[in-house]
């Protein structure tokens, strides 16, 4: 159970569209920046879900840090190891640069429970105090879910940990991320760092083995908050503190910048004319295309997609993304459009992957099916693209730092890696998709038969 859940949820409003009664001019001017269209296309425009306005980072914010104080973290500060405290100092400085009005960054430590840190002391100072990493035996286990269940959705929460959890513990953790993070429309940022370590690594593999390690070892910061705040914080971290390729954000706005579609050089419009201002929509923009159908048996459209993700966002496996086709009919008598189904192969769309990695879309429709004998109404095809649990590619540092220990391997375990790291990141992504199914974009194509 999450405390103080944020119950307000974003909703897309669909406005009823009226009769498409007027003749469509061949040249239609689309104002992409303001999404304003004049003339008879207003009824179509009003049927498009309203996009969410692009938000700005918070002007003021509370930053709360939680440092994993279990015994497996002790080697980061003992026996001459200093890089850990320096990284904590730099992370706090990044928070102050992003929000100059921040007066105090709250510091707590945790194992199985949350324990407030020394009053008025920063985390990078607190971790050097004697006894900081000396928890009672019953508390000496890393448990992130109590922090998530007590999360303040208006704050920026930074959880510093080595992520050394048994994969059997992931179930309650992922459930807490679903209920207390993603359902609140919050984002999770992952910061990967490596510093010197001189101590003991505990709980290796299913046999809970141990190993002494005196080389660089990874630790992580899980940064939770509004996606705009996480991005603002990350912008101060890189490149001064952490390379950009070791920063990863999972959020319901996977592609924050609009997905821009343009007709590719190989496009051919068989039996149709297309408005020259063909622009599709993503989460943060809204525009459309209008095609006038002729009397041919089949029409085809090839489009090219700009697939650059937002900074810190994972790359998508576009070959595994399947467009969802929704066809609506605008009746001549006016009123709301109806969702209709057509015979198999009358409307089809598929993703095309070029040799150079370029991504495109091939759309095929049959005019005789789209526009039957009575040609006094119009049709709308919506192609929606949503993320699934297999659609994204791990960042390289996740692959390089991941380890899956085998039975009896504690003595040879590579302490420069993190057990089950890929499984943890993939589980976060799957938790997000199960809650939100992030929008990747959508295309609205309107058909009007030639008179």
C-alpha positions in Angstrom: 0.0 0.0 0.0 1.4 3.4 -1.0 0.9 6.4 1.3 -0.7 9.6 -0.2 -1.3 8.1 -3.7 -1.7 10.6 -6.5 -5.1 9.8 -7.8 -5.3 12.3 -10.6 -4.7 10.6 -13.9 -4.1 12.0 -17.3 -6.9 11.5 -19.7 -7.2 12.1 -23.4 -10.4 13.8 -24.4 -12.1 12.7 -27.6 -14.6 15.3 -29.0 -17.4 14.1 -31.2 -17.0 14.9 -34.8 -19.7 16.2 -37.0 -20.6 15.7 -40.7 -17.8 16.2 -43.2 -20.0 18.1 -45.7 -17.7 20.4 -47.6 -15.4 19.8 -50.5 -11.7 19.4 -49.4 -9.3 21.7 -51.2 -6.2 20.0 -52.6 -3.8 22.3 -50.7 -4.5 22.3 -46.9 -2.3 24.4 -44.6 -1.4 22.7 -41.4 0.0 24.8 -38.6 2.0 22.1 -36.8 3.2 24.2 -33.9 -0.3 25.3 -32.8 -2.2 22.5 -34.4 -4.6 25.0 -36.0 -6.4 24.1 -39.2 -9.1 26.2 -40.9 -12.0 25.1 -43.0 -13.9 21.8 -43.2 -11.2 19.8 -41.5 -12.1 21.1 -38.1 -14.5 18.2 -37.4 -11.7 15.7 -38.1 -9.2 17.7 -36.0 -11.6 17.7 -33.1 -11.8 13.9 -33.2 -8.1 13.6 -32.4 -7.2 13.0 -28.7 -5.9 16.1 -27.1 -2.1 15.9 -26.5 -0.6 16.7 -23.2 1.3 20.0 -23.1 5.0 19.8 -22.7 5.8 20.3 -19.0 8.7 22.1 -17.4 10.8 21.0 -14.4 9.6 22.0 -11.0 10.8 25.5 -10.0 11.2 24.4 -6.4 11.6 20.9 -5.0 12.6 18.8 -2.0 15.4 16.3 -2.6 15.5 13.2 -0.3 18.4 10.8 -0.4 18.4 7.3 1.0 21.8 5.5 1.3 21.9 1.7 1.5 23.7 1.0 4.8 23.9 -2.8 4.6 27.3 -4.4 5.2 27.9 -5.0 1.5 28.3 -1.2 1.0 30.9 -0.7 3.8 33.8 -1.4 1.5 33.1 1.8 -0.4 34.3 3.9 2.5 36.8 1.8 4.4 40.5 1.0 4.0 41.2 4.1 2.0 38.3 4.0 -0.5 37.3 7.6 -1.2 35.5 7.7 -4.6 32.1 6.9 -3.1 31.9 9.9 -0.9 33.2 12.1 -3.7 30.4 10.9 -6.0 27.8 11.5 -3.3 29.1 15.1 -3.0 28.9 15.6 -6.8 25.4 14.2 -6.9 24.2 16.6 -4.2 25.9 19.5 -6.0 24.0 18.5 -9.2 20.8 18.8 -7.3 21.7 22.3 -6.1 22.7 23.4 -9.6 19.4 22.1 -11.0 17.4 23.8 -8.2 19.4 26.7 -6.6 16.6 27.3 -4.1 17.2 24.0 -2.4 18.2 24.7 1.1 18.6 21.2 2.5 18.9 17.8 1.0 17.4 15.3 3.4 19.5 12.2 4.2 18.4 8.8 5.5 19.9 5.3 5.5 18.1 2.0 5.1 18.4 -1.7 5.2 15.0 -3.4 5.8 13.8 -0.2 7.4 14.3 3.6 6.9 16.5 5.2 9.5 16.8 9.0 9.5 20.4 10.2 9.2 22.2 12.6 11.5 20.3 15.9 11.7 21.7 18.6 9.4 24.4 16.4 8.0 24.7 15.6 4.3 24.9 12.0 3.1 28.4 12.3 1.8 29.5 13.4 5.3 27.2 10.9 7.1 28.6 7.8 5.3 32.0 8.5 6.8 30.7 8.4 10.4 31.5 5.4 12.5 28.6 3.0 12.7 26.8 4.2 9.6 27.1 0.8 7.9 26.6 -1.2 11.2 22.9 -2.3 11.1 21.4 -4.9 13.4 21.5 -8.3 11.9 17.7 -8.4 11.3 18.0 -5.1 9.4 21.1 -5.9 7.4 19.2 -6.6 4.1 18.6 -4.3 1.2 14.9 -3.6 0.8 13.9 -0.8 -1.5 10.1 -1.3 -1.3 9.6 0.4 2.1 11.1 3.6 0.5 8.7 3.3 -2.5 5.7 2.8 -0.2 6.5 6.0 1.6 7.4 8.0 -1.5 6.5 11.7 -1.8 5.4 12.1 -5.4 6.3 15.9 -5.3 9.9 15.3 -4.2 12.9 14.0 -6.0 13.9 10.8 -4.3 17.5 9.5 -4.8 18.2 5.9 -3.6 21.9 5.0 -3.5 22.5 1.2 -3.4 24.7 -1.6 -4.9 21.4 -3.3 -6.0 22.7 -6.6 -4.6 19.4 -8.2 -4.1 18.4 -11.8 -4.6 16.2 -12.2 -7.7 13.7 -13.8 -5.4 13.2 -10.4 -3.7 12.3 -8.7 -7.0 8.5 -9.5 -6.8 7.6 -7.1 -4.0 10.0 -4.5 -5.4 8.4 -4.5 -8.8 4.9 -4.4 -7.4 5.9 -1.3 -5.3 7.3 0.3 -8.5 4.0 -0.4 -10.2 1.7 0.9 -7.4 3.8 3.7 -6.0 5.8 5.0 -9.0 4.4 4.2 -12.4 0.7 4.5 -11.5 1.5 8.0 -10.2 3.0 8.9 -13.6 6.5 9.2 -12.1 9.7 8.3 -13.8 12.7 6.1 -12.7 16.2 7.2 -13.5 19.1 4.8 -13.1 22.6 6.2 -12.6 25.4 3.7 -13.0 28.8 4.5 -11.3 32.0 2.6 -10.5 34.4 3.6 -7.8 37.1 2.0 -5.6 36.0 -0.7 -3.1 38.0 -2.5 -0.4 35.9 -5.0 1.6 33.5 -7.9 1.5 30.8 -8.6 -1.0 27.9 -10.6 0.5 25.0 -12.6 -0.7 26.5 -13.8 -3.9 24.2 -16.2 -5.8 21.6 -18.5 -4.3 24.1 -19.9 -1.8 24.6 -16.4 -0.3 28.4 -16.6 -0.7 30.9 -14.0 0.2 34.1 -12.7 -1.5 36.8 -10.1 -0.7 37.2 -7.5 -3.3 39.7 -4.6 -3.6 39.0 -3.1 -7.1 36.4 -0.9 -8.7 32.8 -1.9 -8.0 29.5 -0.6 -9.3 26.9 1.2 -7.3 23.7 2.9 -8.5 21.3 5.8 -7.8 17.7 5.2 -8.5 16.2 8.7 -9.1 12.4 8.9 -8.8 10.2 11.9 -9.6 8.5 13.7 -12.4 10.2 12.9 -15.7 11.0 16.6 -16.3 12.7 16.8 -12.9 14.7 13.6 -13.4 15.9 14.9 -16.8 16.9 18.3 -15.2 18.9 16.5 -12.6 20.6 14.2 -15.1 21.5 17.2 -17.2 23.6 18.5 -14.3 25.2 15.1 -13.7 26.6 14.7 -17.2 29.2 14.8 -18.4 30.9 16.3 -15.4 29.9 13.5 -12.9 28.7 10.6 -14.9 28.9 9.8 -18.7 25.6 10.2 -20.5 25.7 6.5 -21.6 25.5 5.5 -17.9 22.2 7.4 -17.3 18.9 5.7 -18.1 15.3 7.0 -17.7 12.2 4.8 -17.8 9.0 6.8 -18.0 5.5 6.8 -19.6 6.8 9.4 -22.1 9.4 7.2 -23.8 9.7 9.5 -26.7 9.2 13.0 -25.2 9.9 14.8 -28.4 7.3 14.4 -31.1 7.7 11.5 -33.5 8.1 13.2 -36.9 7.0 11.3 -40.0 7.9 12.5 -43.5 7.3 11.0 -46.9 10.4 9.0 -47.8 12.2 9.3 -51.2 10.7 6.1 -52.3 7.1 7.0 -51.5 4.5 6.4 -54.1 0.8 7.3 -53.9 -1.0 4.9 -56.1 -4.5 6.3 -56.7 -4.3 9.1 -54.2 -3.1 12.7 -53.7 -1.6 13.6 -50.4 -1.5 16.9 -48.6 2.1 18.2 -48.6 2.0 19.0 -44.9 1.8 15.4 -43.8 2.8 15.4 -40.1 1.9 12.7 -37.6 1.5 12.9 -33.9 3.3 11.7 -30.8 2.5 12.3 -27.2 3.2 16.1 -27.4 1.9 17.1 -30.8 -1.2 16.7 -32.9 -1.6 17.0 -36.6 -2.8 14.8 -39.5 -2.9 14.1 -43.2 -5.7 14.1 -45.7 -5.7 11.9 -48.8 -8.2 12.1 -51.7 -9.0 8.6 -53.0 -9.3 7.9 -56.7 -10.9 4.8 -58.2 -7.9 2.5 -58.2 -8.0 -1.0 -56.6 -5.2 -0.4 -54.1 -3.3 2.6 -52.6 0.0 2.5 -50.9 2.0 5.0 -48.7 5.6 4.7 -47.6 6.7 6.9 -44.7 10.0 7.4 -42.9 10.2 7.8 -39.1 12.7 9.8 -37.1 13.6 7.3 -34.4 16.0 9.3 -32.2 14.9 8.8 -28.6 14.9 11.6 -26.0 18.2 11.9 -24.1 18.7 9.2 -21.5 15.8 7.1 -22.9 16.4 3.5 -24.0 16.5 2.7 -27.7 13.5 0.8 -29.2 13.5 -2.4 -31.1 11.3 -1.1 -33.9 11.2 -4.4 -35.7 9.2 -5.7 -32.8 6.7 -2.8 -32.7 3.4 -3.7 -34.3 1.1 -0.8 -35.3 -2.5 -1.0 -34.1 -5.0 -0.1 -36.8 -8.2 1.6 -35.8 -10.6 2.6 -38.6 -13.5 5.1 -38.0 -16.3 6.1 -40.2 -17.8 9.6 -40.2 -21.5 9.2 -41.2 -23.0 11.6 -43.6 -25.8 12.4 -41.1 -23.3 13.8 -38.6 -22.7 12.7 -35.0 -19.8 10.7 -33.5 -17.6 8.6 -35.7 -18.1 4.9 -35.6 -15.3 2.3 -35.2 -15.7 -0.2 -38.0 -14.0 -3.4 -39.1 -13.1 -4.4 -42.6 -12.3 -7.7 -44.3 -8.8 -9.0 -43.8 -6.1 -7.3 -45.9 -8.3 -4.3 -46.8 -6.1 -2.2 -44.5 -2.6 -3.1 -43.4 0.5 -1.5 -42.0 3.9 -2.9 -41.2 7.2 -1.5 -39.9 10.1 -1.5 -42.4 13.7 -1.7 -41.3 16.3 -0.4 -43.8 19.9 -1.6 -44.2 21.2 1.4 -42.4 18.8 1.0 -39.5 16.3 3.5 -40.9 12.8 2.8 -39.9 9.7 3.3 -42.1 6.1 2.4 -42.3 4.3 0.8 -45.2 0.5 1.5 -45.3 -1.8 -0.2 -47.8 -5.6 0.2 -48.1 -8.3 -0.8 -50.6 -10.3 2.3 -51.7 -13.3 0.2 -52.7 -13.6 -1.1 -49.2 -12.8 2.1 -47.4 -15.2 4.0 -49.6 -18.1 1.8 -50.7 -20.8 2.8 -53.2 -22.1 5.8 -51.3 -19.2 8.2 -51.3 -20.6 11.1 -49.3 -18.8 10.4 -46.1 -15.1 10.2 -45.1 -13.0 7.6 -43.2 -10.2 7.9 -40.7 -7.4 5.4 -40.1 -5.5 5.7 -36.9 -2.2 3.9 -36.5 -1.1 3.7 -32.9 2.3 2.6 -31.7 2.7 1.5 -28.1 5.6 0.0 -26.2 5.6 -3.7 -25.1 7.8 -5.5 -22.7 10.3 -6.6 -25.4 10.5 -3.3 -27.3 13.6 -1.7 -25.8 17.3 -2.3 -25.9 19.4 -2.3 -22.8 22.1 0.4 -22.4 25.6 -1.0 -23.0 26.7 -0.4 -19.4 23.9 -2.7 -18.2 25.2 -5.6 -20.4 28.8 -4.9 -19.3 28.1 -4.8 -15.6 25.6 -7.6 -15.4 26.4 -11.0 -13.8 24.3 -14.1 -13.3 26.1 -16.1 -10.6 26.1 -19.9 -10.7 26.2 -22.3 -7.8 29.5 -22.3 -6.0 30.9 -19.3 -7.9 31.4 -16.9 -5.0 35.1 -17.5 -4.9 35.5 -16.5 -8.5 32.7 -13.9 -8.7 33.7 -10.7 -10.6 33.1 -8.0 -8.0 33.2 -5.4 -10.8 29.7 -6.5 -11.8 26.2 -6.6 -10.3 24.3 -9.9 -10.1 20.9 -9.9 -11.9 21.3 -6.3 -13.1 19.8 -6.9 -16.5 16.9 -8.8 -14.8 16.3 -5.8 -12.5 16.3 -3.2 -15.3 14.1 -5.4 -17.6 11.7 -6.0 -14.7 11.3 -2.2 -14.2 10.6 -1.8 -17.9 8.0 -4.6 -17.8 6.4 -3.1 -14.7 6.1 0.2 -16.5 4.6 -1.4 -19.6 2.1 -3.4 -17.6 0.8 -0.2 -16.0 1.0 2.3 -18.8 1.9 0.8 -22.2 3.8 4.0 -23.1 2.8 5.8 -26.3 5.4 5.9 -29.0 3.2 7.9 -31.4 0.2 7.7 -33.6 -0.8 8.7 -37.2 -4.2 10.0 -38.2 -4.9 9.6 -41.9 -8.2 10.9 -43.3 -9.7 9.7 -46.6 -12.1 11.6 -48.7 -13.2 10.1 -52.0 -12.9 12.2 -55.2 -16.1 13.7 -56.5 
